[in-house]
Amino acid sequence: MRFTNKLWRSTLAFVVAFQVVVSLPVPTFAADPTVTLKSESILTSGAVMKKYVWNFTRSNKKVSATANVVEVDLTNPYVKLDVIAGKNNQFTDKQTVATMAKAAGAVAAVNGDFFNTQAEGVPLGPQITNGQIMSTPSNKMSGLYAFGITKDNKPVIDLFAFQGAVKAKDGTSFELGGINKTYYWYDDGTHSHTDGLFMYTDAWGQVDRSNDGKSVPTEVLVQDGVIKQIAPDTVIKIEPPKNGYILRAAGKSAQFVKEHLKVGDPLTTDYAFINQRTGTAYANDAFKTMIGGHSILVDGAKATSFSRDVSSLGGYRSRTGVGYSQDMKKAYLVTADKNDNSAGMSLQEFQRFLIQIGAYKAMNLDGGGSTQMVERPLGTNNIQLAHVTEYGTQRAVVNALGVFSTAPKGQPKGFTMKGDTELFLNEKATFTFSGYDEYYNPIVSDSVQPTWSVSNNLGKFDGNAFIPTSFGSGKITATTGAGSSNLDVKVIRRADISSMKVSKASGQGLVAGGSYNLSVTATTKSGKTKEISPASLEWEVLGVKGEVKNGVLKVDSLEGSKNAQVIARYDGYSSMLNIPLGNESMWYNLDDKSILTTSESYPAEVDTKLSIVKNESGNNSLQLAYDFTKGSGNKASYAVFNNNGAQLYGYPQTINLKVKGDESQNWLRAEVIDADGKKELVELAKNINWQGWKSISANLSGLNLKYPLTLRSIYVVNPEQGQDERALQGKIELDDISFSYPNYDTPSGSLNKVTLQIGNQMATVNGKSYWLEQAPINDRGNTLVPTRFVSEALGAKVLWNQDALRATVVKDGNIVDMWNNELDLITNGKRVTAEVPPRIMNNLTMVPLRLLTETLGWKVTWNQAEQIVNLQ
């Protein structure tokens, strides 16, 4: 989680501007949350990884969140904590936590301090690495806590300030504002670098030093305590040297430089960290390491009032924190997960969790999309992510808090096996067998060739690779003359999957006699995404004559077809690829097809610029550049077509386009307006998390829109929640906007109207009466209707599997799978939990109407007085 406009204020750049918060109420919970330790593994001597599940009540609903804790024994002489920065342990070149940890040789690490996303990439607070001061606290900003380890190995969480001065040869001195600091605003609104004097050491990895246009720099090069160069009203175009530093002055401090400093004169500095609460000054070698953070969360094993404004850190997010035990013998590096299978935590919930795992004092580190914890599994040299991140990607950050082994080479102790413990049927998975010494550090064992076995006849081996051939759970064992190790594995079933998607290789549309490669990827509830072997899938082809073998669709005939629907099922879990057989019509490419396009911004302070540029192929594309650094709330930059929208021909089912991404994590959407003036915001990409060109499609057929449609705009949006996670400035390019059309004149089912009444077996379709074997019912506020009658009346196809008691409804590009008396349904490849399950009554499958209407885009009106449902 990074700072943006709610925390940084300026007309040109954004810098932190917190307000001290008065005591906030400690949250109350409906029942005591329960913490369950799911696994515990040794990382190295003195450090273990613990995985927790935290079950609690939120808004009267039970929710569950996963969390990860690296517990470090501070009394163990063979382990230490230290801070890692950027690239080559320098600032200004952000890296992912995994990259930093691997380069530094850490066995585990978490992301660290907050930072200004618009500046060079340096921490807001202090950083001490291996006893060296690399960054100092941001002065005149109250409530920012830091975590440190003293030279006698005691953990500290406290408020620190910086006090320093430079002294000229003539005896005059000037206050030193800090070391390796980017520009920011003091709590009173003063810009830090307008008059401030700052030191930059070789930890600052670039030539530019905080030149945001708010001040005119004057720089001084000092080497070996002697002034070597003074650059009045300009910069010295080198990085700070290892044997010295560069001073950046402006305003009053620049006047001091011009009046009192001379090339060849000695220059002395004196500085120290100060405890803001007690006024105690610390020697510069008082701490082995220190990392800055944000608000204190826990003090005295109790949730405490926040020391800073946390309004823009709200919501249920991924979280990162650090704390220590009451006896000061254990340190805790903690992350809480927010993803498809973990509810995330509010800061108040995070406080409670920290207390429950043993934290006596703890503080908040950067979170949200920045949250990353990595680990080196026992017996390996590989650094890997320890959890699923909030956006599924690893973000580049300014520093990390790492765990390091200081142990010597020890005697062999044991062996371990590593590999994926969740496998799909017929997936070829490779396992490794390696050893570790008495200090739990890896032993090179490349020459070891174990004998492999698996329990429960779960599968077969091909060398070191295992291929599961049946569902279930089992134990894989590797054995050598020196020892053995085993690993519990599970072959994924339907209940373990959260989503699945079928894709077709790009290329021409379907033609009779054509062959098309298909792929299926699935994401498990634990967050792992993999491609499923074609041998593990059941296929069904609707709409055309053809079949799928070994993942290849062979089309025999298109005669009489409107579209092709290819359904893939893994253990009954389905997803469908809808392929319109009509025309794909190019609508906008700025070469031979284009219309008037204008920019629009929200709010007005947002800066949006449109331009036509040549792309890599030599063709024209539309560049949309945005600047979200001003304004507040939701922010968006629009490319608006034909002033207020361009009407689309016919009945488009899919919008297709090519987008050159900027990896900004912002959203990409389209505004579509139907014939009744209803506006639909079509999600094109939840995160622009790629660089370069990418083809994108979005389904329009299930949106319950009345034709004709109007495309008003395509736009980039940075929503207010999580705004600090996304880039505030960037640019994308759009090209080849096209629409796929069915080869029929009107959308199927668009003219059909169905009327049903609770408890009444008489229904009407387009005014014609029909007798139902089972009347619609009300089940705990949910209307259940006969699946086949309603679906087929509105133009959908219903498939029934008697063995599985599964009903499948297919309409255009949408598919719903539902099972008798099961709350979980599969809609368009995603798992959905209903309030009440479908059930069989009088040999008819009754399904919650809401599920069908929300998935298939049907329009529903409800007459409460007469208990009548109208569908269209």
N, C-alpha and C positions, 0 to 999 in steps of 0.2 A: 504494500500500500504506500503510495507516494504522495507528497504534498502537491496540491494544486490550488486553484483560486480561493477556496475557502480558507486556506491557511497562508497563502502568499498574496500579498496585495501590492499593487503598483499599477500605473497606467501603461507601462511598457514591459515590465517583467514582474514575476510573482515571487515574493519572498515571505518567509514565515511571519505571521502576525497573530500570535495567540493571545487569549485573554485568560487570566487565572480564574478558575471556576470555584465558586463557593461549594460547600459540601452538597453532594448529591445523595439521594437516598440509596441505600444498598438494596439491590433487587430482592424480592421475596419469591419463593418457589412454592408451587402447590404441594409438592412432596419433595423429600430429600432426593437429589439426583444420585444415581448409582454409578460407580466407576468399576468397570470390569477389565482386568488385565488380560488381554488376548494372547500376547506373546512377549517373550523376553529373550534377547540374544546378546551375547558378548561381542563388543566391538574391539576392545583391546583391554589390557590390564588396567582396571580402574574406570572403565566406561561400559555401560550397557545400554542397549536400545530397548525401550518398552513401548508396546502398542496397546492403546486403551480404546474401549468403547464407553462413551458417556451417555447414559439414558436419563432424560429429564423431561419435564413438562413445560411447554411453551404455549401460552394462550389457550390453556386447557386441553392441549393436544400433546400426546407423547411423541417425542422426537429423539433422534439418536445422532451423535456426532462421534467421529473417530479422531484420535489425537495420538501424537508421537512424542516421546520424551527420551532424550539422551540424558542419562543420569551419570554424573561424573563424581568420583570419589576424590575429593581434594586432599585427602591424607595419603593417597597412593603416589609414591615418588616417580612412577613410570608413566604418568599421564599429565597433560597440562592443557589449559585453555589459552587461546591466543586469537587475535583479530587478524583477518586477512583482508587485503584491499585489492580491488580492481585487477589490473594486469601487471605482472611483475612486482606485486605489492606496491603499486603506485595508484594514485587517484586519477580521475578524469577519463579513465577507460573502463567503463562498467563491464562486468562479466556475470554470468550465472554463478550460483553458489557451487554447483558441481564443477565448473571450470576452475574456479578459485581454489576449491578444496583439493582437486587433483593436482594442480600446479604446486600447491604448498605442501602436499604430502599429509593432509589431514585424514583422520579416520572417520570423522563426522563433522557436520557444520550446519548452521542455520543462517538465514539472511539476517542482516543487522539493522543499521540506523536508517532513519528517514533522510530524504534528500530532495533538493529542488530539481524537478524534472526538466526545467528550462535552462539550467545552468550547466556547469562543466561536469558534474558527476562526482561530488564529494559529500561526505557525511555532514549532517547538520550539527551533530554533537562532537564530543571528543573521540579520539582514537589513539590508543597506545598499543603498539605491536612490539613484542619482544623487548619491552622496556623503553622503546623509542617513542617519543611524542610525535605523532604524525598529524594530528588535528586537535584543536583545542575547543572547549565549549563555546557556544554562541552566547556572547555576553548580552546583558540587559534583556534576557528572555527568561522569564521565571517558569519553573515547573517542569523543565526538561531533565529527566533523570538519566543516570549513567550506571553501568555495571562494570565493576573492576575486580581484579585480583591483586592484593597487596604483595609486597616482596616476601612477606612471611606466609603467603598462600591463603590469606583470608578473603572471602568474598565481601564485596561492598556494593550496595545500591544506594546512591545518594545524589544530592544536587551539587553540581560543581560549577564554578566560574573560573575565568582566566584573568590573571593580573600580570602585566608585563610592561616593560619600557625599553627604549633604546637610548643610549647615552652617547652624545657626541664628544669629540676631543675637547671642546671648549667647556664641557661640564653640563651643558643643557641636555634635557631629555624630553622625550615625547612618549605618550602612552601607546603601547603596542596592543592593537585590537585583537590579534589572534594569529594562529599559524595555520596556513593552508585552508583558509576560509573563502567560500564563495560569498557573493553579496546576499544580504538579507535585511530585514527591517527589525529594528528594536521594538520592544513592546510599546514605546511611546510614539512610534511611527517614523523615527529617524532612520535614514538609510545608512547601513553600516559602513559603506565605502565612500560616502560623500566627503568626509573629513578624516576617515580612519587610516591608520597605518598598519599594514599587515605584512607578515613574513611568509615567504614561500620557499620550501626546502626541496630537496631532490625527490621527495615523495609526491610532488606536484608534477604530473607527467605531461605537461604541454606548455607551449610558449605563452598563450593568452592567459591572463590572470584576472578574472572577474571583471571584465570590461563590459558592463551592461548599458553603457551610454548615460548613466546617471552622474558620472564624474570623469574628469580628465586625469589620467594616471601620470604620475612621475615615478620612475623606478630607479632603484639603487642596487648595484651588484656588489656583494660583499663576499670575499674569499679569504679564508684563514684570518678572519677578524679585521681585514683591511678593506676599505672602500676602493673598488677597482673601476667602477663606472657609475656615472649619474646621467640619467636621461630625462631632462626637464620636459614635462608636458607630453611625454611619449613613453613607449615601452622599450625594453631591452629584448631583442628577438632571439632569446635562447631559453632553454629550460634551466631551472635552478641547478647549480653545480653541486656535486657531492661534498666538496670541501667548503661550502658556504651556503648562501641564500640570496634571494632577491626580495627587497622591500618594495611594496606598492604603496604609494602615497597619493593623496588627492586633497584639494582644499587646504585646510589648516595644516595638515601633516605635510603636504607638498611645500607649503611656505616654510615649515621648519627645515625640511631637507635643503631648500635653496639657500636659506640663511645660515645654517649651521654645519652642513656636511660638505666635505671636500674630498676629491679623489686623492688617495694616498694616506688619508687619516685613518686611525684605528676607530672601530665602532664596537661598542659592547652592548650586550642585551642581558636582561634579567627578567625572568618570568617564572610563574608557578601556578599550579592549580589551587583554587580556594574552595573550601567547603562553604556553600551559601548559607547553611543553617548556623554553623558555629564560627565562621570566619577563620578557621584553621587553614594555614598554608602548608602544602605538601611539598617535600623535596621532589625534584624532577625524576628521581629514581625510586619513588615511593611505590609505584605500581608496576607489576609485570605486564599487565594488559588492562585495557579499558575500552568500552564501546558505548556510544551514546544511544539513547532511545527516546521515549516519549513519556507518557504519564506513569506514575507509580500505580500498581494495581493491588498489591497485597502488602500489608505491613502488620507484623505481629500475628501472622496467620489469620488475618481478618481482611475482608474486602474494604479498601479504603476509598476515600473521595478522590476523584480524578484531579490531578494537579494541572492539567491543561484542558482546553476546550476539545472535546472528542466528538463534536457533532458531525464532522465530515468523516469520522472513522466509524460511524454507526452501521446499523444493519447486521445481518447474519453473514459473516465473512470467514475466510481463512484468517487465522491469527498466529502471531509469533510472539514469544515472550521468553524471559530468562529470570531465574530466581535461585534461591538457596534455602537450605534447611535451617531450622532453629539452632542446631549445634554447629552450623557453619562448616560441616564436613562434606556436604553434598551440594553440587550445583545442578540445576535443571535447565536444559535447553528444550523448549516446548513449541510444538506447532499443533494447531487444531485445523482440521480439514473442512473445506466447503467444496463439494462437488456433487455429482448426481446421486451419490450414495452416502453422503454425510451432510448433516444439516447446517454445518458451520456454527459459529457462536457469536453472540453479541459480546461486547467488552465486559458487561456485567456477568454474563455466563462464563466467560473465560476466567474472570476473577475466582468464581466459585470452583471451577475445575482445578485451577492452580493450587488452591487450598487443599482440595481433596487428594492431590497427589503428593502433598507434603511440603509445599512452598511456605516458608515463613515470611519471606519478603520477595517480591517479584515486580517486574516492570514490563511495559509493552515495548516490543520492537516493531519494525515495519511489518505490515501484514497484507491481507487481501491477495492480489495477484502477485505480490512480491514474495509471499510465503513459500519458502523452500527449505527442506531438510534433506541432507544427503548422508549416506553411510557407506562404510567399507565393510561388506559382509565378512564374517569370520573366515579366515583361510584364503582370502583373495586380496588382490591389489586393486580391485575395481571400485571406483566410486559410483554409486547409483542413487537415484532419487528414492527417498524412503516412503513416499506417499503420492497421491494424485493431487496435483495443484488445482487452484480454483478455475483457471482457464485451460487447463490441460497442457500448458506450455511453461517453460522456465524463463523467467524474466532476468535481464541483466540488471544488477544492483551494484551499489557502491562498495559494500563491504560485507563480511560475514564473520560470525563467531565460530571458530574451529576447535576441534578436539584433536590433540596430537599425542602420539606415543613417543616416549623418550626412553623406552626400554632397550637394553642391549640384546644381542642375539642370544636366544635361550635354547634349552634342550627341547627336542620334539615332544609334544604333549598329546596330540590327537589329530583326527582327520574330520573333514566336513565335506558335505556335498551341497552344491548349489545348482539351482535351475528353477524354471517356472513351475509353481505348484498348482496352477490352474491351466488345464489343457483342454483343447477341443478335440473331439473325435478325429482320428487320423492325422492330427497335427504332429509334425516331426520336431521334437524338442530335444535340445542338447543339454547334457548335464556335465558338470565338472566335479572332480574329486581332488581335494587339496588338503594339505596339512597345516598345522599351526604349532607354535612353540609354547613354552610355559608362560610367556607373556601375551599369548593370544595374537601374536603377529604371524603373518603368513610364512610358510616354508615353501621354497620352490619345489614343485613336485610334478613337473611336466612329463617326466619319464615314467610316472606311475600309470600302469594300465590295469584298472580294476576289473573284476568280474561283476557283471550287473544282473540283478534279478528284480522281479516285481511280484507283489502279492495279488491275490484275487483275480488272477488271469486278466489283468487290466490291459495288457498290451504286449508288444514285442520290442526287441532292441535291434538297432542297426549300428554297430560300433558303440559309440558313446551316446547315440541318439535313441530316444524312446518314442514309440508310436502307439498311442492308446487306441485300442480296437473295441473297447466296450465301456459303457457308462459305469460310474461308481467311484469309490475311493480306494486307495491302496498305498502301499509303502514301497518305494524304490530303494534298493540296497546296493551299495558298492563295496566290494571286499577286495583287499590285497593281503599279502603276507604280513604287512605292517599294521593292519587294522581295518576297520570298516566304518561306514557311516550310512545313515538312511534318511529319507525325506518323504514326508507325507504328501501325496498328490491327489488331486480330484479332477475327474473328467467332467467338464461343464455340461449341465443339463439346462432345460428350458428355464427352470426357476432361478438359475444363476445369471441370466442375461438381462441387461437393462435396455439394450437397443440393438438393432441390426439393420443393415442397409445393403441393397443390391445395386450394383453399378454396371454400366456397359462401357466398354472401351470406346473412346471417341472415334468418330468416323461417319460414314454415310448412314442415311436412314435405312430402314428395313426394305429389303427387296426379296422377291420369291427366289429361293435357292441360295440365299445368302447365309453366311455363318458369322456369329458375333460372340466375342469373348465376354463373359460375365464374371464378376467377382463379388464376393459377399464378405463384409466385415461385420464383426459383432463386438460390442462392449459389455463386459461383465459388470456385475454390481460392485465389484472391487475396483473398477475403473480401468481395467486392461482392455485394449482394443487390438484385435487380431483379425487376419483374414482366415476364413474357414475353408478347409479343404473341400473341393467339389464332391469328393467321395462321401462326405458326411451330410450332404444336403439332399432333400427331396424337392423336386421341381414340378411345377404345374404351369402350363402355358394356356392362356385364355385369349380369345379374340382372333388368333391366327392359327393356321395349321402348322404345327412344328413341334419340336421337342428340344430339351436341353440334355446333353450328355457331356460329362467331364467338364462342366462349366462353360460349354459352348452352345449357344442357341442356334439351331438350324431351322430356317424358315422354309417350309415346303410350299405354302400358298398364302396369298393375301386376299384371295377372292372373297368379296362380301365383308371384309374386315373394316372396322372403324379404328381400332387401336390394338396394340399387343400388350398384354398384362402377364408378366413373368413373375410367378410367386416362388420364392425359395423358403424352405422350412428346415430348421435344425431342431431336432427333437420336438417338433411341433411349434416352435417359435418361428413366426413368419415375417417376411418383409416382401414388398412387391415393387417391381420396376414397371412403370407405365410408359409405353412408347407410342405416342400418337403416330398414326400412319399417314395422316394428311400432310399438308405442306408446312415447312418451316420458312417463314417469310422474314427476310431481312427488313428491318424497320429504320435503323439508324446506324450509320457507320462513318459519316463525315467524308466519304469518298464519292459515293454516288447516291446516298440516301441520307438526308438530314432535314431537320426543321429548326426553327428559331429556338435557341436555348439561352436562358438568362439565369443569372445567379440570384439567390435569395438567402438570407441569414436569419437565424433565431438564436438568441435575442439580437437586437439591432447592433450590439457592440461586436458581435462576431464578424470577422472579415472573411469573405468568400470571393474567390477569383476563378473565373473560367477562361480557358484558352484552348485553342486548337494546336496540337503539337504533332510532330512526326514520331511514330513509334519505331521500334527496332526493325519492323518489316517494311518500313518506308511508307506505311499508310497513315492516314490521319486518325487521331484519337482525341477524345475530350479530356482535358486535364482539369480536375477540380482541386484547387488548393484552399486550405482552410486554416484559420487561426482562431483557436478557442481560448486564448489567454485572457480575453476580456469578457465581462458579463458574468452572470450567475445562473444557476439552475441548469436545466437541460439545454444543450447547445447543439446546433445543427447547421450544416452548409448544404444548400440545395442546388441541383441543376434542374431548372424548371423548363418544361417543354411547352412551346407555343403560348407563352405568357402565363396561362393558368391551366394548362393541360391539353394534350392532344388525344382526340378520340381514336380508338383502335378499331380496325376493320373486323367484322365477323365475331367469332366466338373463340378467342385465344384461350388455350388451356395451360400454356407454360410460357414464362418469360425467360429468355436466355441472353446472356451477355458475357463479355470478357472484361475482367477487372485487373488492372495492375495495382497490386497492393503496396502499402507502405509500412506494414507490420506495426500499425498504430494501436491495435486492439479496439479501435472504434467500431461501431456497428455500421452496416450498410443496408439501407432500406429503399423501397419504392413506394410511392403514394399512388394508389389506384382508386378511382371514383367510379361507382356504378351508375346506372341510368336513373336511380332514385336519389342520387346525390350522396349515397353512403360512401364514406372514406374508409379504405382498408390499407393498413400499413403492412406491406409484404416484406418479410425478413429475407434479405438476400445473403447476408453473412452476419452471424452473431458477433464474430470477432474478425476484423481484418488482420489476420495473424500471419500473413505471408508477404513475401517480396516477389516482384515480378508478376507475370501474367497468369491468370487463372480463370477457367471457365466456370460459370455459375448458372444454375437454373433454379426456378421457384415455381411451384404448382399454383395455378390460379383456379383450378376447376372445383376445389372444395371450399371456396371462401364464401359461399352463399351470397353471390353478387348477381345483380340483374344486368344483363347485357343491353346496350353496348357499354364497353368499359372505356375509361379515359385514364391514360397514364399522365399524371400531373408532374411527377418529379422522381429523380433518384438522388438520394442524399446520404451524407455521412453524419452520424449522430453520436454525441458523447453524453449519455444520460447522467443525471446528477448523482445517482448512487453509483459508487465505484468510479467516479470521474477521475479520481487521483490515480487510477490504474492505467489510464490511457494517454496517449500522446496528445498534447494540446495544439500542435502544429504538424502539418503534413500535407501530402498531396497524393491523389490517386488518379488513374486514367480509366476511361470507359470506352469500349469499342464493341462493334458488332452486336448491337441490341436487336434481338429477333424474337418472334413469337411462333409457337407451334400451334397449328390448327388441326382439329379433327376433320375427317373427310365426310362430315354430315352437316346439314344446314343449321340445326338448332341443338343446343345442349340437351343431352338425353334427360328425360324426366322433368324438364323445366316447366312443362305445362300441367303436370299432374298435381292434383290437390287431394289430400286424404284427410278425412274427419273421423275422429274416434271419441268415445265418451267413456269415462271410468265406469266400469260395471255394466256396460252396454255391449252386447254381442253384435249389434248392428253397426256397420261402418260404411262410409261412402267414399268412392273414388271418382273424382270429377262429376259428382252428383249422382252417381249410380250406386245403389245399395248392395252391400255384401254381408253375408252372415259369417261371423267368426265362431270357431269352436271354443275359443277362450277370449273373454272380454278383457280389455286393459284393466290393470289394477294399480292401486296406490300402495307402495311398500316403503314405509318410513319416509314419506315425502318425495319418493321417486316414482315416476310413472313407468310401469312396465308394459310393453306392447308386444304383440306377436311379431317376431323378427321377420319371418319370410313374407307375411302379408304386407307389412309396411314397406319393407325393402324393395320387393318386386313392384309394388304399386308406384314407387318413386323411381323406377328405372335401374335399381341395383340388382346384382346377382347374388344369390345365396347358395353357399356350398355347405354340405353337412357331412361330418365324419362321425359315424355311429360308434366306432370303437373308442374314439377319444371324447365323445359327446361334445364335439366342437362345432360351432356355427361360424362360418366365415362370410362376411358381407363385402362385396367388391363393387365400387362405383367409381368410374373414370380412373383417376390415379390414386384412389384411396382404398384401404383394406382394413377391416376390423376382424380380429379373431377373438372369440369368447367361448368359455367352457362352462358347463353346467355347474352351478354352485361355487364358482371360483371368482373371487373379487378382482384378481388381476386379469386384465385384458391386454391384447396387443393391438395398437392402432398405428398404422403406417410405420411399423418396425419399432415402436417404442412401447415400453411397459406403462400401463395406466392402471391405477387402483380405483375401483368404483366404490360408491357408498353402499350399494347393495349388489349382490351377484345376479347374473342371469340364472333362470331356473326353468325346468321343464314342467309345464302344466298342461294336462290333457293332451300329452304327446306333442305339444308345441313349445318351442323355445321362446321364453319371454325375456326381453332385454330392456335395461334402463334406457329410456328414450333419449336422455341427455347425451349418452355416449355416442349414439348414432348421429344425432344432429350436430354435435360439436366436431365429429370427425368427417362426416360426409357433406357438411355444408348446407343442410336442409334448413328452411325457414320454419320456425315454430311459433304459433300464437296460442295462448292459453286463456280459456274462459273459466275463471275461478267459480263463478256462481253456478254454472251448469256443468262444471267438470269436463269441459270439452277441449280436445286438442286438435288443432288444425296444422297440417304439414304441407309444405310445398317445396 
